[in-house]
């Protein structure tokens, strides 16, 4: 873009900045990760193990009539999910993350996060 509008007049700097920002946001949106769904039902996670990439979102959908959590063993995240609701977190670092439900410690899952 050469800074000229269709009528041949110069665009104000703030317009050029807005155009550049909107273009960069469009590029950033295309880099957004995938969303992986884990269902909480019958006091269990389904699936129990998933593979994700850094930047991906993991979403837990609680289909039970009681609240659950998805709590990282290292406590780096803790997602509380009320009955019939969803909760989510974004995977920020590679590695294997074990998680559990604070209310039902026998509920266990694992996320392998790759770069």
N, C-alpha and C positions, 0 to 999 in steps of 0.2 A: 504494500500500500504506500502511496506516495504522499499521503496527508491531504489529498484533495477530495472534496465531495463531488458528486455528480455534476453539480453546477459550476465546478471549477474553483470553488472557494475552499480555503484551508479549514480543516476540522480543528476545533479547539483541542488542546493537549489532553484535557480530561476525557474527551470522546475517544481519542486514540488509545489512552490508557484503558478505558472501559472495553474497547474492542480487543486489545491485547489480553486483558484479563479474562474476558469471556472465551477467547480462543484457548488460552492456557487451561481454563477450567474444563473445557471440552476434552482436551488431551488427558488431563488428570482423571476424568471420569472413565475414560477408556482403559486406564490402568487399574481401576478398582478390581479387587479380587472377587472370587466366587463366594457364594453362600452355601454352607453345608448345614443340612437340617438333621438334628437329633431329636427324636421323639421320646418324651418321658411318659411311660405308661406301665401299668401294673408294677409300679415301683421298680422300674428298670430303665436303662437307656437303650435306645435302638436306633442305629447300630451302636455297639459298645466301643468300637474302634473306627476312627476315620483318618484319612490322609488329607492334609490341607497345605497350603502354601502361605508364606509370610504375606500378610495383607488380606488374606481370606477372612470371611466372617463365619463364625459358627453360631447357629441359631438353635436354641432348645425350645421345643414346643411341649408344654405340659398338658397332657390329655388325662391326667389323673384328677381326683377330687381333692387332693391334698397338695400343699406347696412342696416344691423341691428346690434344690440349688445345684449348680454346676460349679464346684469349688476346686480350684487348682491345688494340688498337693503342696506346691511351694507358696501358696497363697497369693500368687501374682494376679489372680482375678477371682471374683466370686459373683456369680450371677444368680440372683434369687428369682424364681419363676412361680408366680401364683397359679392356682388351678385355672385351666383353660386360657392361659396367657403364654406369651413368648418372651424370651430374653436372649440377648446376644452379646458376643464379644469378638474383637478383631485379634487375630493371631499376629503377634508383633515380633517374635523371635523364633528361629528354627530350634528344633529339638523334639523330644518325646515328652508330652505333658500328660500326666495322670491326673484325673479329677474324680470327685465323689460328691454325693449329696450330704450336706451337713445334718439334715434331718433323718436320713436313712443311709447310714454309712456302708451298708452292703451294696448300694448302687455305686458302681464304679465304671469309669470310661477312660479312654485314652485317645489322644490326638497326636499324630505324628505330623510335625510341621517342617516342611522342607523350604529352602530358600526360593 
